[in-house]
Amino acid sequence: MKGRKKQKQPAYSFDSYEFKAYHWCINNGIYISPFCKENFMSWYVDIQINGKVNRSPKCYDSRELWEVIFNYYKYYYEKYANKIHTR
């Protein structure tokens, strides 16, 4: 479309602990992803565990989205890492 500016997502640099939490969650069936509410300006966070998807009640803007997602990864990693045997 002419005249329409493309909006880029802000870059998020995760640290090694966040990457470890992300990797553990993916390997154990916990998937966390953004879900667009409107025009790529507002986002929900979808969390899928054992095939069941839950959506965050709050919307986030693109500036805070990835920090929130990685905070969820850390939360689930810290909650379940000692209870679930890794595959």
VEXTORDO-703542 format. One record per atom (N, C-alpha, C, O, CB): atom name; residue number from 1; chain; x, y, z. Coordinates in steps of 0.001 Angstrom, whole numbers, plus 524288, in hexadecimal, padded with zeros to 5 digits. Glycine has a CB too. Layout:
# VEXTORDO-703542
[site 'CA' NUM 'A' [X Y Z]],
...
# end
This chain:
# VEXTORDO-703542
[site 'N' 1 'A' [8034A 7FB69 80000]],
[site 'CA' 1 'A' [80000 80000 80000]],
[site 'C' 1 'A' [80375 804D3 80000]],
[site 'O' 1 'A' [80734 80530 802FE]],
[site 'CB' 1 'A' [7FC43 80000 804BB]],
[site 'N' 2 'A' [8022C 80875 7FCAA]],
[site 'CA' 2 'A' [80524 80D4A 7FC6F]],
[site 'C' 2 'A' [803C7 810D2 80103]],
[site 'O' 2 'A' [7FF51 81102 802CE]],
[site 'CB' 2 'A' [80425 8101B 7F747]],
[site 'N' 3 'A' [807B3 81395 802D3]],
[site 'CA' 3 'A' [806E2 81761 806EC]],
[site 'C' 3 'A' [80686 81525 80C69]],
[site 'O' 3 'A' [80633 81813 81036]],
[site 'CB' 3 'A' [80224 81A4B 805D0]],
[site 'N' 4 'A' [80695 81025 80CD6]],
[site 'CA' 4 'A' [80632 80DBF 811FC]],
[site 'C' 4 'A' [80B9F 80C46 813E7]],
[site 'O' 4 'A' [80E93 809A3 8112C]],
[site 'CB' 4 'A' [80298 808E7 811D8]],
[site 'N' 5 'A' [80CE5 80DFE 81899]],
[site 'CA' 5 'A' [811F9 80CCD 81AE1]],
[site 'C' 5 'A' [811EE 80760 81D40]],
[site 'O' 5 'A' [80E36 805D4 81FE0]],
[site 'CB' 5 'A' [81375 810E0 81F03]],
[site 'N' 6 'A' [81615 8048A 81C4A]],
[site 'CA' 6 'A' [816A9 7FF7F 81EDD]],
[site 'C' 6 'A' [818CA 8006F 82453]],
[site 'O' 6 'A' [81C63 80387 82519]],
[site 'CB' 6 'A' [81A4F 7FBC7 81BAF]],
[site 'N' 7 'A' [81687 7FDBD 8280E]],
[site 'CA' 7 'A' [8186B 7FE32 82D62]],
[site 'C' 7 'A' [81B9F 7F962 82EB8]],
[site 'O' 7 'A' [819F4 7F4F5 82DDD]],
[site 'CB' 7 'A' [813D8 7FEE3 83144]],
[site 'N' 8 'A' [82032 7FA53 830CF]],
[site 'CA' 8 'A' [82398 7F609 83263]],
[site 'C' 8 'A' [822E9 7F50D 83832]],
[site 'O' 8 'A' [82227 7F8A5 83B4D]],
[site 'CB' 8 'A' [82962 7F73C 83113]],
[site 'N' 9 'A' [82333 7F020 8398B]],
[site 'CA' 9 'A' [8232B 7EEBE 83F0E]],
[site 'C' 9 'A' [82857 7F07C 84179]],
[site 'O' 9 'A' [82C76 7EFD2 83F16]],
[site 'CB' 9 'A' [82249 7E8C0 83FD3]],
[site 'N' 10 'A' [82829 7F2B0 84622]],
[site 'CA' 10 'A' [82D11 7F406 848B9]],
[site 'C' 10 'A' [8303F 7EF19 849D2]],
[site 'O' 10 'A' [82E15 7EAF8 84AFE]],
[site 'CB' 10 'A' [82C04 7F705 84DD8]],
[site 'N' 11 'A' [83553 7EF98 8496D]],
[site 'CA' 11 'A' [838B9 7EB1D 84A78]],
[site 'C' 11 'A' [838CE 7E9FB 85052]],
[site 'O' 11 'A' [838C6 7ED8B 8538C]],
[site 'CB' 11 'A' [83E59 7EC23 8486A]],
[site 'N' 12 'A' [838E7 7E4FF 85198]],
[site 'CA' 12 'A' [83965 7E370 85710]],
[site 'C' 12 'A' [83E0E 7DFD6 85781]],
[site 'O' 12 'A' [83E69 7DBEB 854BD]],
[site 'CB' 12 'A' [83452 7E0BC 8591C]],
[site 'N' 13 'A' [84194 7E127 85AF2]],
[site 'CA' 13 'A' [84634 7DDDE 85BC6]],
[site 'C' 13 'A' [84574 7DABB 860BF]],
[site 'O' 13 'A' [84571 7DCE0 8650D]],
[site 'CB' 13 'A' [84B49 7E139 85C17]],
[site 'N' 14 'A' [844D5 7D5A3 8601A]],
[site 'CA' 14 'A' [8442A 7D254 864AE]],
[site 'C' 14 'A' [8497C 7D0A1 866B1]],
[site 'O' 14 'A' [84D42 7D04A 863BB]],
[site 'CB' 14 'A' [840BF 7CD88 86364]],
[site 'N' 15 'A' [849BE 7CF93 86BC0]],
[site 'CA' 15 'A' [84EAA 7CDCE 86E0B]],
[site 'C' 15 'A' [84EE5 7C7D4 86E0A]],
[site 'O' 15 'A' [84B34 7C541 86C59]],
[site 'CB' 15 'A' [84F4B 7CFF3 873AD]],
[site 'N' 16 'A' [85322 7C5AD 86FE5]],
[site 'CA' 16 'A' [853E7 7C003 86FA4]],
[site 'C' 16 'A' [84FE7 7BD14 87303]],
[site 'O' 16 'A' [84E2F 7B8D4 8718E]],
[site 'CB' 16 'A' [85977 7BE9E 87165]],
[site 'N' 17 'A' [84E6C 7BF4C 87776]],
[site 'CA' 17 'A' [84A85 7BCBD 87AC8]],
[site 'C' 17 'A' [84531 7BCA3 87810]],
[site 'O' 17 'A' [84271 7B8B2 87839]],
[site 'CB' 17 'A' [84A19 7BF90 8801D]],
[site 'N' 18 'A' [843C4 7C0F2 87597]],
[site 'CA' 18 'A' [83ECF 7C11E 872C6]],
[site 'C' 18 'A' [83ECF 7BD3C 86E40]],
[site 'O' 18 'A' [83AD7 7BABD 86D2F]],
[site 'CB' 18 'A' [83DBF 7C6A8 870BF]],
[site 'N' 19 'A' [8433D 7BCBC 86B9B]],
[site 'CA' 19 'A' [84390 7B8F1 86759]],
[site 'C' 19 'A' [8431E 7B360 8696D]],
[site 'O' 19 'A' [8409C 7B011 866FF]],
[site 'CB' 19 'A' [848B4 7B99C 86454]],
[site 'N' 20 'A' [84582 7B258 86DDD]],
[site 'CA' 20 'A' [84521 7AD29 8704C]],
[site 'C' 20 'A' [83F71 7ABF2 871B2]],
[site 'O' 20 'A' [83D9D 7A797 870CB]],
[site 'CB' 20 'A' [8489F 7ACDC 87541]],
[site 'N' 21 'A' [83CA6 7AFC1 873E1]],
[site 'CA' 21 'A' [83721 7AF11 8753E]],
[site 'C' 21 'A' [833D8 7AE2D 87059]],
[site 'O' 21 'A' [83074 7AAC4 87045]],
[site 'CB' 21 'A' [83515 7B3DB 87844]],
[site 'N' 22 'A' [834D8 7B139 86C4B]],
[site 'CA' 22 'A' [83213 7B0A7 8674F]],
[site 'C' 22 'A' [832ED 7AB2F 8650B]],
[site 'O' 22 'A' [82F32 7A88E 86387]],
[site 'CB' 22 'A' [833EA 7B4DB 8635D]],
[site 'N' 23 'A' [837C8 7A987 864D4]],
[site 'CA' 23 'A' [83936 7A472 862A3]],
[site 'C' 23 'A' [836A2 7A004 865C6]],
[site 'O' 23 'A' [83488 79C55 86381]],
[site 'CB' 23 'A' [83F3F 7A3C8 86299]],
[site 'N' 24 'A' [836CE 7A062 86AE9]],
[site 'CA' 24 'A' [83474 79C63 86E38]],
[site 'C' 24 'A' [82E95 79C14 86D4B]],
[site 'O' 24 'A' [82C6B 797D0 86CC9]],
[site 'CB' 24 'A' [83596 79D83 873FF]],
[site 'N' 25 'A' [82C01 7A095 86D10]],
[site 'CA' 25 'A' [82659 7A0A7 86C3E]],
[site 'C' 25 'A' [824E1 79E32 86705]],
[site 'O' 25 'A' [82150 79AFA 866CB]],
[site 'CB' 25 'A' [82449 7A640 86C83]],
[site 'N' 26 'A' [8278B 79FA5 862E2]],
[site 'CA' 26 'A' [82661 79D79 85DB7]],
[site 'C' 26 'A' [82714 7978C 85DC7]],
[site 'O' 26 'A' [823D1 794B3 85BAF]],
[site 'CB' 26 'A' [829EE 79FF8 8597E]],
[site 'N' 27 'A' [82B47 795B3 86026]],
[site 'CA' 27 'A' [82C4C 79012 86066]],
[site 'C' 27 'A' [8286B 78D20 863D1]],
[site 'O' 27 'A' [8280A 78858 8637E]],
[site 'CB' 27 'A' [831BC 78F22 86266]],
[site 'N' 28 'A' [82591 78FEF 86710]],
[site 'CA' 28 'A' [821D3 78D6E 86A91]],
[site 'C' 28 'A' [81C27 78EE8 8695B]],
[site 'O' 28 'A' [818BC 78E70 86CB5]],
[site 'CB' 28 'A' [82315 78EDB 87028]],
[site 'N' 29 'A' [81B2F 790AD 86493]],
[site 'CA' 29 'A' [815D9 79187 862CA]],
[site 'C' 29 'A' [81335 7966E 864B4]],
[site 'O' 29 'A' [80E68 796B5 864C2]],
[site 'CB' 29 'A' [812B3 78D22 8644D]],
[site 'N' 30 'A' [8163C 79A58 8664C]],
[site 'CA' 30 'A' [81407 79F5A 867F5]],
[site 'C' 30 'A' [81586 7A35E 863D5]],
[site 'O' 30 'A' [81A1E 7A499 8631D]],
[site 'CB' 30 'A' [8160B 7A104 86D92]],
[site 'N' 31 'A' [8118B 7A564 8611F]],
[site 'CA' 31 'A' [8127C 7A90C 85CD5]],
[site 'C' 31 'A' [80FE7 7AE41 85E19]],
[site 'O' 31 'A' [80B4D 7AE6E 85F7C]],
[site 'CB' 31 'A' [81064 7A6D6 85793]],
[site 'N' 32 'A' [812D4 7B26E 85DA1]],
[site 'CA' 32 'A' [810DF 7B7A3 85EDB]],
[site 'C' 32 'A' [811B9 7BB0D 85A10]],
[site 'O' 32 'A' [8160E 7BB63 85801]],
[site 'CB' 32 'A' [813A5 7B9FD 863CD]],
[site 'N' 33 'A' [80D85 7BD95 85850]],
[site 'CA' 33 'A' [80DED 7C097 85376]],
[site 'C' 33 'A' [80A6A 7C567 8539E]],
[site 'O' 33 'A' [80699 7C58D 8568A]],
[site 'CB' 33 'A' [80C81 7BD2A 84EC0]],
[site 'N' 34 'A' [80BBA 7C95B 85070]],
[site 'CA' 34 'A' [8085F 7CDF8 8501A]],
[site 'C' 34 'A' [80398 7CCE0 84CB1]],
[site 'O' 34 'A' [803D6 7C9BB 84910]],
[site 'CB' 34 'A' [80B74 7D2A7 84DEC]],
[site 'N' 35 'A' [7FF4F 7CF78 84DE1]],
[site 'CA' 35 'A' [7FA8B 7CF1F 84AC3]],
[site 'C' 35 'A' [7F89B 7D4B4 849F9]],
[site 'O' 35 'A' [7F764 7D774 84DB9]],
[site 'CB' 35 'A' [7F641 7CB91 84D7C]],
[site 'N' 36 'A' [7F855 7D650 84515]],
[site 'CA' 36 'A' [7F703 7DBB7 843CC]],
[site 'C' 36 'A' [7F148 7DCED 844E9]],
[site 'O' 36 'A' [7EDC8 7DA0E 84349]],
[site 'CB' 36 'A' [7F83C 7DCCF 83E16]],
[site 'N' 37 'A' [7F066 7E129 847AA]],
[site 'CA' 37 'A' [7EB0E 7E2E2 848B1]],
[site 'C' 37 'A' [7E92F 7E674 8444A]],
[site 'O' 37 'A' [7E4EF 7E5B1 8422B]],
[site 'CB' 37 'A' [7EAB5 7E5BB 84E06]],
[site 'N' 38 'A' [7EC59 7EA54 842EE]],
[site 'CA' 38 'A' [7EAB0 7EDF8 83EDF]],
[site 'C' 38 'A' [7EF54 7F0D5 83C77]],
[site 'O' 38 'A' [7F29D 7F2FB 83F3F]],
[site 'CB' 38 'A' [7E6CE 7F1E6 84118]],
[site 'N' 39 'A' [7EF8D 7F0D5 8376B]],
[site 'CA' 39 'A' [7F349 7F3F5 8346A]],
[site 'C' 39 'A' [7F8F2 7F3B3 83652]],
[site 'O' 39 'A' [7FBD3 7F782 835C1]],
[site 'CB' 39 'A' [7F193 7F977 83475]],
[site 'N' 40 'A' [7FA89 7EF6E 8387E]],
[site 'CA' 40 'A' [7FFDD 7EEB2 83A5E]],
[site 'C' 40 'A' [8016F 7F2C8 83E71]],
[site 'O' 40 'A' [8060B 7F405 83F06]],
[site 'CB' 40 'A' [803A1 7EEDE 835D0]],
[site 'N' 41 'A' [7FDA0 7F4D0 84131]],
[site 'CA' 41 'A' [7FEB2 7F8AC 84541]],
[site 'C' 41 'A' [7FDC0 7F66C 84AB7]],
[site 'O' 41 'A' [80077 7F7D6 84E6D]],
[site 'CB' 41 'A' [7FB4E 7FD85 8446D]],
[site 'N' 42 'A' [7F9FD 7F301 84B30]],
[site 'CA' 42 'A' [7F8A7 7F09D 85033]],
[site 'C' 42 'A' [7F923 7EAB4 84FAD]],
[site 'O' 42 'A' [7F79A 7E868 84BBD]],
[site 'CB' 42 'A' [7F308 7F232 851FB]],
[site 'N' 43 'A' [7FB48 7E855 853AF]],
[site 'CA' 43 'A' [7FC5C 7E2C0 8537A]],
[site 'C' 43 'A' [7FA9F 7E00F 8587F]],
[site 'O' 43 'A' [7FB3E 7E220 85CCB]],
[site 'CB' 43 'A' [8022E 7E1CA 85286]],
[site 'N' 44 'A' [7F871 7DB6E 857D7]],
[site 'CA' 44 'A' [7F796 7D7D7 85C2D]],
[site 'C' 44 'A' [7FC32 7D40C 85C3A]],
[site 'O' 44 'A' [7FF3D 7D3CD 85883]],
[site 'CB' 44 'A' [7F22F 7D4DC 85BA9]],
[site 'N' 45 'A' [7FCA6 7D122 86073]],
[site 'CA' 45 'A' [80088 7CCFC 860BE]],
[site 'C' 45 'A' [7FD91 7C7DD 86150]],
[site 'O' 45 'A' [7FA85 7C72B 864F7]],
[site 'CB' 45 'A' [80479 7CDDC 86568]],
[site 'N' 46 'A' [7FE7E 7C445 85DA6]],
[site 'CA' 46 'A' [7FC24 7BF11 85DE1]],
[site 'C' 46 'A' [80006 7BB49 86052]],
[site 'O' 46 'A' [804A3 7BB3E 85EF6]],
[site 'CB' 46 'A' [7FA78 7BD2A 85859]],
[site 'N' 47 'A' [7FE19 7B820 863EE]],
[site 'CA' 47 'A' [80152 7B436 8668A]],
[site 'C' 47 'A' [7FEC1 7AEEA 8659F]],
[site 'O' 47 'A' [7FA49 7AE05 86726]],
[site 'CB' 47 'A' [801F1 7B56A 86C90]],
[site 'N' 48 'A' [801A8 7AB70 8631C]],
[site 'CA' 48 'A' [7FFA0 7A63B 861F4]],
[site 'C' 48 'A' [802A1 7A237 8651E]],
[site 'O' 48 'A' [80767 7A1CB 864BE]],
[site 'CB' 48 'A' [80000 7A500 85C09]],
[site 'N' 49 'A' [7FFB8 79F44 86842]],
[site 'CA' 49 'A' [801FB 79B17 86B6F]],
[site 'C' 49 'A' [7FEA2 79642 86A99]],
[site 'O' 49 'A' [7F9E7 7965B 86B76]],
[site 'CB' 49 'A' [80244 79CA2 87168]],
[site 'N' 50 'A' [8011D 7920C 868EA]],
[site 'CA' 50 'A' [7FE5C 78D1E 867D6]],
[site 'C' 50 'A' [7F9BC 78DE6 8642D]],
[site 'O' 50 'A' [7F59D 78B8C 864F5]],
[site 'CB' 50 'A' [7FC7B 78AA7 86CEE]],
[site 'N' 51 'A' [7FA5E 79126 8603A]],
[site 'CA' 51 'A' [7F651 791F3 85C5A]],
[site 'C' 51 'A' [7F211 795C8 85DDB]],
[site 'O' 51 'A' [7EED0 79726 85A97]],
[site 'CB' 51 'A' [7F3EC 78CF6 85B25]],
[site 'N' 52 'A' [7F203 79788 862AD]],
[site 'CA' 52 'A' [7EE15 79B48 86473]],
[site 'C' 52 'A' [7F066 7A0C7 8642F]],
[site 'O' 52 'A' [7F49A 7A1CC 86649]],
[site 'CB' 52 'A' [7EC33 799FC 86A1F]],
[site 'N' 53 'A' [7ED93 7A44E 8618E]],
[site 'CA' 53 'A' [7EF75 7A9AB 860E3]],
[site 'C' 53 'A' [7EC8F 7AD53 86490]],
[site 'O' 53 'A' [7E7C2 7AD46 864DA]],
[site 'CB' 53 'A' [7EECA 7AB7B 85B2C]],
[site 'N' 54 'A' [7EF8B 7B07D 8675B]],
[site 'CA' 54 'A' [7ED63 7B49E 86AA3]],
[site 'C' 54 'A' [7EF74 7B9CF 868A3]],
[site 'O' 54 'A' [7F3FD 7BA37 86719]],
[site 'CB' 54 'A' [7EED2 7B3CA 87085]],
[site 'N' 55 'A' [7EC26 7BDB9 868AA]],
[site 'CA' 55 'A' [7EDA9 7C2EB 866C6]],
[site 'C' 55 'A' [7EDEE 7C6A5 86B63]],
[site 'O' 55 'A' [7EA9B 7C67E 86EDC]],
[site 'CB' 55 'A' [7E9C0 7C4F8 86293]],
[site 'N' 56 'A' [7F1D4 7C9F0 86B69]],
[site 'CA' 56 'A' [7F26A 7CDC2 86F9B]],
[site 'C' 56 'A' [7EDB4 7D171 86FAE]],
[site 'O' 56 'A' [7EBB1 7D2DA 86B8C]],
[site 'CB' 56 'A' [7F78E 7D0E3 86EF2]],
[site 'N' 57 'A' [7EBF6 7D2FB 87440]],
[site 'CA' 57 'A' [7E786 7D69A 87487]],
[site 'C' 57 'A' [7E90B 7DC26 872E9]],
[site 'O' 57 'A' [7E5BE 7DF3C 87146]],
[site 'CB' 57 'A' [7E548 7D6AB 87A0D]],
[site 'N' 58 'A' [7EDFC 7DD54 87364]],
[site 'CA' 58 'A' [7EFF0 7E294 8723B]],
[site 'C' 58 'A' [7F252 7E2C3 86CC6]],
[site 'O' 58 'A' [7F495 7DEEC 86AF6]],
[site 'CB' 58 'A' [7F400 7E448 87655]],
[site 'N' 59 'A' [7F1CE 7E73E 86A29]],
[site 'CA' 59 'A' [7F470 7E830 86529]],
[site 'C' 59 'A' [7F984 7EB1B 86634]],
[site 'O' 59 'A' [7F9F2 7EE1A 869F0]],
[site 'CB' 59 'A' [7F0DE 7EB59 86153]],
[site 'N' 60 'A' [7FD47 7EA2E 862E2]],
[site 'CA' 60 'A' [80260 7ECB0 86360]],
[site 'C' 60 'A' [803A5 7EF82 85E51]],
[site 'O' 60 'A' [801EC 7EDEE 85A1E]],
[site 'CB' 60 'A' [806AE 7E8A7 864B8]],
[site 'N' 61 'A' [806AC 7F3B1 85EC0]],
[site 'CA' 61 'A' [8086D 7F63A 859F5]],
[site 'C' 61 'A' [80D91 7F3BB 8583E]],
[site 'O' 61 'A' [80FF0 7F0B6 85B24]],
[site 'CB' 61 'A' [80914 7FC3F 85AC2]],
[site 'N' 62 'A' [80F38 7F504 85393]],
[site 'CA' 62 'A' [813C7 7F261 85151]],
[site 'C' 62 'A' [818D0 7F379 8544C]],
[site 'O' 62 'A' [81C8B 7F079 853DA]],
[site 'CB' 62 'A' [81474 7F402 84BB3]],
[site 'N' 63 'A' [81902 7F7B3 85753]],
[site 'CA' 63 'A' [81DBB 7F8EC 85A4F]],
[site 'C' 63 'A' [81E95 7F52E 85EDB]],
[site 'O' 63 'A' [82309 7F41A 8604F]],
[site 'CB' 63 'A' [81D74 7FE77 85C57]],
[site 'N' 64 'A' [81A66 7F33A 86111]],
[site 'CA' 64 'A' [81AE0 7EFE4 865AF]],
[site 'C' 64 'A' [819C4 7EA24 8649E]],
[site 'O' 64 'A' [81A8D 7E6E0 8680F]],
[site 'CB' 64 'A' [81740 7F1CB 869D8]],
[site 'N' 65 'A' [817FC 7E8DE 85FFD]],
[site 'CA' 65 'A' [81623 7E39F 85EB8]],
[site 'C' 65 'A' [81A28 7DF59 85FB9]],
[site 'O' 65 'A' [818FF 7DB95 8627A]],
[site 'CB' 65 'A' [81482 7E36F 85923]],
[site 'N' 66 'A' [81ED3 7DFD8 85D90]],
[site 'CA' 66 'A' [822AF 7DB96 85DF5]],
[site 'C' 66 'A' [824D3 7DAFC 86375]],
[site 'O' 66 'A' [8262F 7D6A9 8650F]],
[site 'CB' 66 'A' [8272C 7DC89 85A31]],
[site 'N' 67 'A' [82526 7DF36 86657]],
[site 'CA' 67 'A' [826C1 7DEC3 86BD0]],
[site 'C' 67 'A' [822BB 7DB9D 86EDE]],
[site 'O' 67 'A' [82423 7D850 87212]],
[site 'CB' 67 'A' [8277A 7E43A 86E4B]],
[site 'N' 68 'A' [81DC1 7DCA0 86DE1]],
[site 'CA' 68 'A' [81985 7D9BA 87073]],
[site 'C' 68 'A' [819BF 7D3F3 86EFB]],
[site 'O' 68 'A' [81931 7D090 8725A]],
[site 'CB' 68 'A' [81423 7DC0B 86EF5]],
[site 'N' 69 'A' [81A90 7D2D0 869F7]],
[site 'CA' 69 'A' [81AD6 7CD68 8682E]],
[site 'C' 69 'A' [81F48 7CA85 86AE3]],
[site 'O' 69 'A' [81E88 7C626 86CBF]],
[site 'CB' 69 'A' [81B8A 7CD31 8623D]],
[site 'N' 70 'A' [823DB 7CCDF 86B22]],
[site 'CA' 70 'A' [8283C 7CA40 86DAD]],
[site 'C' 70 'A' [82783 7C9EC 87396]],
[site 'O' 70 'A' [8298E 7C653 8760A]],
[site 'CB' 70 'A' [82D4E 7CD12 86C6D]],
[site 'N' 71 'A' [824AF 7CD8D 875E8]],
[site 'CA' 71 'A' [82367 7CD0A 87B78]],
[site 'C' 71 'A' [81FDF 7C858 87C64]],
[site 'O' 71 'A' [8206D 7C5A3 88053]],
[site 'CB' 71 'A' [820C2 7D209 87D81]],
[site 'N' 72 'A' [81C3B 7C75A 878C8]],
[site 'CA' 72 'A' [818FF 7C2A2 8792B]],
[site 'C' 72 'A' [81C51 7BDB4 87890]],
[site 'O' 72 'A' [81B8F 7B9EC 87B70]],
[site 'CB' 72 'A' [814A8 7C2B8 87500]],
[site 'N' 73 'A' [81FF6 7BDB5 874E0]],
[site 'CA' 73 'A' [8236E 7B928 87455]],
[site 'C' 73 'A' [82663 7B824 87966]],
[site 'O' 73 'A' [826C8 7B3AD 87B23]],
[site 'CB' 73 'A' [82753 7B9FA 86FCD]],
[site 'N' 74 'A' [82878 7BC46 87BC4]],
[site 'CA' 74 'A' [82B4D 7BB9E 880AF]],
[site 'C' 74 'A' [827B0 7B9A1 884FA]],
[site 'O' 74 'A' [8293A 7B64D 88817]],
[site 'CB' 74 'A' [82DD2 7C0CA 8825B]],
[site 'N' 75 'A' [822EC 7BBA1 8852A]],
[site 'CA' 75 'A' [81F2A 7B9F5 8891B]],
[site 'C' 75 'A' [81E1F 7B416 888BB]],
[site 'O' 75 'A' [81E6F 7B14D 88CA3]],
[site 'CB' 75 'A' [81A0C 7BD01 88884]],
[site 'N' 76 'A' [81CE3 7B238 8840A]],
[site 'CA' 76 'A' [81BB1 7ACA9 88364]],
[site 'C' 76 'A' [8207D 7A93E 88420]],
[site 'O' 76 'A' [8200F 7A4E1 8861A]],
[site 'CB' 76 'A' [8195D 7ABAF 87E0A]],
[site 'N' 77 'A' [824F8 7AB20 88296]],
[site 'CA' 77 'A' [829D1 7A83B 88376]],
[site 'C' 77 'A' [82AC4 7A790 8894F]],
[site 'O' 77 'A' [82BDF 7A33F 88B1E]],
[site 'CB' 77 'A' [82E80 7AB0E 880E0]],
[site 'N' 78 'A' [82A56 7ABC6 88C3B]],
[site 'CA' 78 'A' [82B48 7AB89 891DE]],
[site 'C' 78 'A' [82713 7A869 894B3]],
[site 'O' 78 'A' [82827 7A5F2 898B0]],
[site 'CB' 78 'A' [82B90 7B107 89421]],
[site 'N' 79 'A' [82254 7A87F 892AE]],
[site 'CA' 79 'A' [81E0D 7A5A6 89529]],
[site 'C' 79 'A' [81E6D 79FC2 89445]],
[site 'O' 79 'A' [81D6F 79CB2 897D7]],
[site 'CB' 79 'A' [818DC 7A7A7 89322]],
[site 'N' 80 'A' [81FDD 79E28 88F7A]],
[site 'CA' 80 'A' [81F8F 798A5 88E0F]],
[site 'C' 80 'A' [824BD 795D3 88D2E]],
[site 'O' 80 'A' [824BE 79107 88CE2]],
[site 'CB' 80 'A' [81C75 7982D 88958]],
[site 'N' 81 'A' [82904 7987B 88CC4]],
[site 'CA' 81 'A' [82DF1 795F1 88B40]],
[site 'C' 81 'A' [82F7E 7917F 88EEC]],
[site 'O' 81 'A' [83198 78D8D 88D25]],
[site 'CB' 81 'A' [8324B 799F3 88B14]],
[site 'N' 82 'A' [82E82 7920F 893EF]],
[site 'CA' 82 'A' [82FEC 78DF2 897A3]],
[site 'C' 82 'A' [82BC7 789BB 8981C]],
[site 'O' 82 'A' [82CC7 78599 89A5B]],
[site 'CB' 82 'A' [830ED 79049 89CEC]],
[site 'N' 83 'A' [82713 78ABC 895FE]],
[site 'CA' 83 'A' [822CB 78705 89677]],
[site 'C' 83 'A' [82235 78382 891A8]],
[site 'O' 83 'A' [8203D 77F23 8920F]],
[site 'CB' 83 'A' [81DC4 789ED 8976A]],
[site 'N' 84 'A' [823E9 7856A 88D27]],
[site 'CA' 84 'A' [82356 7827D 88847]],
[site 'C' 84 'A' [828B9 7808C 8869B]],
[site 'O' 84 'A' [82C7E 78386 88675]],
[site 'CB' 84 'A' [820C9 785F1 883E6]],
[site 'N' 85 'A' [82901 77BA6 88563]],
[site 'CA' 85 'A' [82DE9 7798E 8835B]],
[site 'C' 85 'A' [82E79 77B33 87DB7]],
[site 'O' 85 'A' [82AD7 77AA4 87A9E]],
[site 'CB' 85 'A' [82E23 77385 883E0]],
[site 'N' 86 'A' [83304 77D37 87C62]],
[site 'CA' 86 'A' [833DE 77EE0 876FE]],
[site 'C' 86 'A' [8341F 77A16 87380]],
[site 'O' 86 'A' [8359F 775D2 87523]],
[site 'CB' 86 'A' [838EE 7822B 8767D]],
[site 'N' 87 'A' [832A0 77AF2 86EB3]],
[site 'CA' 87 'A' [83272 776AB 86AEB]],
[site 'C' 87 'A' [837C6 77576 868D8]],
[site 'O' 87 'A' [8385D 771F5 8659B]],
[site 'CB' 87 'A' [82ED1 777F4 86676]],
# end
